[in-house]
Amino acid sequence: MPCCTLVALTALLVRAIRLADKRRHQLLTQKRRSESRRLAETNWTTLMLLTVVAVFLVVEFPLAVLFIVLIVQNTFEADKIKRLVE
């Protein structure tokens, strides 16, 4: 569940980066370079955060899959044991 929430929030973060990039391009066309630079710096910080989250998810995903497989496997084995006992 926490990983799914993290993926959803990361998707929202990517959307916000895209909107900010469009805004930055609008500022450049309006020759408002100082505001555009500040927005670009914020975008870089956000991209670094996004990179850290992506690396975390890449490392965490195989462990989550393994955990789910072990839960399913143990559940079916518990059912088999219950049937043998009855």
Sequence and secondary structure as in RCSB ss.txt:
>XXXX:A:sequence
MPCCTLVALTALLVRAIRLADKRRHQLLTQKRRSESRRLAETNWTTLMLLTVVAVFLVVEFPLAVLFIVLIVQNT
FEADKIKRLVE
>XXXX:A:secstr
 HHHHHHHHHHHHHHHHHHHHHHHHHHHHTT HHHHHHHHHHHHHHHHHHHHHHHHHHHHHHHHHHHHHHHHHHH
HHHHHHHHHH 
